[in-house]
Amino acid sequence: KIKAILYEKRIAHVLKKKKYDFVVTEGGHYWEYKSAYKYVPIEKSIFHIHNITEGNVFLERNYGNFIGTSKFINNKFVENKVISNERVHLLYNGVKIENFNKDVSLQEKKKLREKYGLKENEKTIIYCGRLVKGKGVKEVILAFKKIYRSCNAKLLIVGSPDFSIESNTDYRNELIETSKQLENYIIFTGHIYNKDLYRLYSIANIAVFPHNCDEAFGLAIVEAMSSGVPVITTNDGGIPEVIQDTDTIVLDKNSPTLVKDIAGAILKIIDNDKVLVQMSNKGKQKARLFSTK
């Protein structure tokens, strides 16, 4: 609480001293900065929405405009009709496409495969993201356990419970427990810096993101598509806006047979090179629309 108060006072001090074209607030605990808003004219104050937020009187009175990261997020924001549609604008998240659409040498790919115990003839299925329930990591693992004997592949789980810190949680322990006896087939890489992700995507054949968390946009999906990796995902939140016209396999996030559906989707395409190439090309083409440029 003390840190929040000091932070608010610091913001107020900076805003009081300087003039800005616009001041953008990045979601979060916006109500903690209320004393700072009096130094910003409402027409110069913008609220950036990147998770489900309900419009309210405080926001309506302190911000002139609102920018959401997907139509899904914007629709949720204006659902209660407190804030008018005219003040809410769409700006999809941007991805540095050039950081993912990179050539990786055969020698480097070979080293990576050796590092993670991937045999030359094995396919690679990848999940990349935070190890939290809503991202569907456990469902990926359970689906892979159903089919690992039927497909010549291994599963890479890329990420940690936090964005950049190697931390441990009960859910991560649950994932490791679920993967027991398949340590040679399911590999946890831990946190990988964003600038290095393209290397792992370069050895991936399929990326799986069965989200069920009202995803605001789906950055990891765009990053995978930028790298030319075919995607299996769900109809969650803003994801349909990202993968439209990409031949991505889209599963029902509320399906009682989701694990079975993921397994079936993987088996359907993992050995179909023609389909994989088609999905890869369409995904790369679509990803360009979300370039930061």
C-alpha angles and dihedrals in degrees: 000000000000091000090052092052093049091048091051091050091050092052091049091049093052094045092048093054100044140045121227135190089227138351116216121199115205103219111254121103093347094158090067091070097055096123090056095057095072088072093057121072109234092239089059095047119096128183116208112210116202102153134036107297128167118225112246141175094260092057092042092055098042104041131059097195141015129210120200128193095225142010087250092059093044093050091052090049095055096035093104091048095231091125122039123243091237091070095050119084136184124237116160118217115267127232126199093239091185089063091062106029092073134133115244118196122241089241092055091046089052091052091050092050091050091049092057096037096250115158120224095253097041123108120224127226114192137198114188125186145059117332096238131127099251093059093066098236094145090050090055091052094047091049092050091050088059095055109025091105091049098051128048094232147110130217123234116201105198119191146037135249090266132047096255110349124093097232133156128230137174089253093054089050088050090053092051091047090050089052095051116132089021097074090126091055104035115055124190108205097184121218115346119191113247092240089061099045094093089069092060092044088053090067095041124103098185134015119207123201110167095174124181103172105096089264110213096211120331109242094174090055092054090047091053092047090048087057091051095250116146112237136221112192145142137260091257125148113305095351096101088060090055100047101038112135094008100106086240113161107245119197130193107260091206096051113129086217096049094129090052090045092054091049092049093048092052093049091047094062110017094092097031102095093178093057092043092053091048092050091046094052095046091046093052091049093051093045090063088069088066097049114134087232 
